[in-house]
């Protein structure tokens, strides 16, 4: 009987998954969108990607070195932050702008709150919103095929019509990484296959936004318009690659569903009732701030813990 009992110190469950392995998978998953973005926007996009990633990694190294903290750049989280930030930038921005964004993401949003896992919102998206507010003109200057033009999202916002096929393929203007739905879905499929993300948040997010669009958008029950809204802007990018960030999304199943619903509602509100044609970035960082409350409301009661007794 004693042979059936194995007593050991915690932790009792071990997993070979590490932060660096997860970050590597995210980098691999972002490659289709990155490669397509570079093909779409040529050399300028490639330079922006390189400068942003290098800036994030160097900023993290310098901060940790100067603060005499353990150097963590080999967990690849800084590289992931840099790549996501780069893919959220237009190909027309001057190179000093992604450097400023990188410093803001790594120092202000990530390191000052304790480093990876301690940040209260997605560093790359927080940096993008900071740059949008501070340098609106440069962050909304989109050029495709050498010609300045409005994004499909802006055209839809103005009441115009767009062709959905280029939006799916990616032959449109926009930020470097958001244009090709096919490339983004290929990367998302890889993350699901590797078990890095679950589909609960993305599906709830997109599903809630779809219902919002069908009932409360300027073109209710227009399914073609709905498809364009889903494929346009950063919705697919945000749903699969940023809303699923481990550090800034709920850990409970119910919490993730609530999180996805809030994301969908906020994105609909920003897109259809706000002044901007796009609302994904703001929706995600605002929802990030609500995660502690969501988890407090959805965490299950620990086994064996006494409940509140009714007073008689």
N, C-alpha and C positions, 0 to 999 in steps of 0.2 A: 504493500500500500504506500509506503514511504517513497518508493521509486516513482510514483505518479505525481509527486509534488515537487515542483522546481521553484525555489525561492531565489529571487535576485532583486537587486536595486533597480529603481526606475531609471531611464525609460524602458518599458517592456516591449515596445514596438519600434522597430528600426526600419529605415528606408534609405535606399542609396541615392535618392534624389537630393541634390544640393542646389544652393542658390545659383552657382555658376552653371550647372547643367540646365536649369530652367531658363536662365538668361541666354544661354547659347541657343536653346530651342526658339526663343522669341526672336533672336537675331536671324536665325535661319528662316523662320516664318515670315519675316519682314523683307526677305530678299526679293521675292517676286515683285512686290510693290516698289521696292527701291530700284531694281533693275529697269522695270517698266518706266518709272519716273525719270530715270536718267536718259533712257531712249527717247522719252517724250519731250523732255526739256533740255536735252543735250548737255554740253560741258558745264554750264552754269549750275545745273542741278547736282552734278557729281562733285563739284568744288564745295557747294554748300553742305552736302552730306559729310564730306571729309572734314571740313572745318568745324562743323557742329559736333561731330563725334569726338574729334581730337580735343576740342575745347572742353567738353564735359569731362573727359578722362583726365586731362591735365589739371583742370580745376579741382576735381576730387582729390587727386594726388597731392597737389600743393596745399590744399586746406588740411588734409589729414597729416601731412608732414609738418606743417607749421604748428598745428595744434597738438602735435606729438600723439596722434591717435594711430591705431593700426591701419596700414595701407590696405584698402579693400578693392582697388581697381581690377584685380584679377577675378572678382566675382561677376564682372561684365555688366553690372547694373548701370554704371555710368555710361557705358557704350550704348545700352538699350535706350536710356533717357536721351542721349544725343541723337540717335537714329530716329526715334519717334518725333523729337522736336524738329529735326531736319525735314522729315516727311510732312510736317504740318506747316512748312514755310513755302511761300511762293518762290519760284526760281529767279525772281528779279531782285530779291533783297540784297543790299550791300553786305559784305562779309563781316563787318563789325556788328551787325544786328544779331546774327546767330551766336556770336561770342558773348554778347550781353545776355542773351537769353540763356545760354549755357551756364553762365555764372549765377544767374538768378535761380535756375532750376536746381543746381547742385548745392550752392551755399545757402540760399535763403529758404528754399522749400524742403531740401533733403537734409543737409548736414546740421543746420542749426536746430533741427528737431531730433537729432540723434542718429541720423544715417538711415540706411535701408531698413524698411519695416516700421520706422517710427514716423515717417512723414504723413501728414494729415490729408494731403491731396496729391494727385498725380503730378510729379515735378515737371514733366514735359508739357503737359496741358496748362499748368499754372504759368509756366514761362511763355507759352503761346498767348495766353490771355493778357499777360503783362505787356507783351510786345504789341498786341492788337490795340490795347488802350493807349500805350505810349507812342506808338508809331503807326497809327491807323492807315495813313496814306500808303506807306511802303508795304504794309502787310496785306493790303487789298489791291495791289497792283499786279494783275494777272496777265501774262502774255502766253499765247499758244501759237506755235509755228511762226514766231516772229511778229505776231500782230497782237496788240492789246485788245482784249475783249472781255465782256462780262462772263462770269461763270454761269453754268446752267441754273444754279440755285438763285442767282440774282435775276436771271431771265424769268424764272418761275415766279419769283417774288413780285416782279413787275407786271405779271399777268400774261407773259408770253408763252410760246410753245417751244418745246425742245424735242430733239430726237433721242430716244432712249438707247438705241444701239451704240452710238459713240460713248454714252455714259457707262454702259456695261463694259465695253472694250477699253475705254480710257482715252479716246481721241478728243479730249476736251481740255479747256483751261481749268486751273485750280491749283491747289498746293501740290507739291512734288509727289506725295504718296497717296493722295485720296482719289485720284482720277479713275483708276481701273478697278472695277468691282471684281472682275475675274481674278486679278492678281491678289487682291485682298482675301478673297474667299479661298484661294489656294493656300495661302499662308494660314488662314484660320483653320482649314481642314487639317493641316499639319499639326497645329497646336492641340486640336481635339484628339487626333490620332496618338499623339505623344502623351496625352493625359494632362497637359499643362493647364488647359482651361476646360470648363464645362459649359454647356450651351444654355444653362438656366438664365443667366444675366442677359446675354445677347438676344435670345429669343423673346424674353419678356420685354426687353427694351424695344426691340423692333416691332413686336406685336402691339404693345401699348401705343407706340407712335403711329402705327398703321390705323388703329381704331380712332385715335385722335384726329388723324388726317381725314378719314372717311366721314366723320361726323361734324368736325369743327373747323376744317380748313376752308379757304375761300372757294374750293371746288369740291363740295361734298359728294361722296359716292362716285367720284371719277377715278376709276381704277388705273387708268393710264397715268393720270396725275399722281396717284399714290405710288406707282412703280418708279416714277421719276424722282419723287421726293425721297424714296428709300435709297435709290442708286446715286442720288446727287449729294454733294457736300461730303462731310466726313462721317456720316451715320454708320456705314459698314465698318470703316476704319475704327471709329470710336467704340462701337459695340463689341467688337471682337478683340481689339488690341489694347484699349485703354480703360474701358469700364470694368474689365476683368482683372485689373491689377490687384495682386494679392493684398498689398499693404493698405489699399484705399477702398476696398469693397468688403461687404459683410461676409462673415465666415459661415453663417447659418443658412440653411436652404430657404426658410421663410424670409429671412432678411434679404437674400439675393433676389427673390421675387419682388419684394417691396422696393428694393433698390432699382430694379429694372423698370418697374411701373413709374417710379418717380422720375427716372431718366427720360422715359417716353413722354410723360406729361410736360416736363420742363422743356424738352426739345421742341415739342409742338407749340408751346406757348411762345418760346423765343422766335421760332421760325414764322409763325402765322400772325402773331400779335406784337412782335417786337420790331425794331427798326432794322435789324440785321437780317440778312438772308440765311444765315447759318447760326445754329445755337448749340451744337453738340459739345463744344469745348466748355462753354459756360454751364451747360446742364450737368456735365460730369463733375466739374470741380465743386459745384454747389451741392450735388448729391454726395460727394466725398465728405463734405462737412457734416452731413446727416448720418454717416455710418455709425458713429458711437451710439447715437440715440436708437438707430434701427437695431443694432446688436443688443442693446440693453432691453429692448422690448421683445426680442425674438430668441434670446439665449434660453435654452431649456433649464429647468430646475435640476441641479445636481442630484443624482440618485442618493437617497438617504437623508437629504436635507429636509428639515421640518418646515412645513408651511406655516402661514400665519393662522393662529387659532382664533376661532370666533369667540368673542367676548360675550359672556352671558350675564 
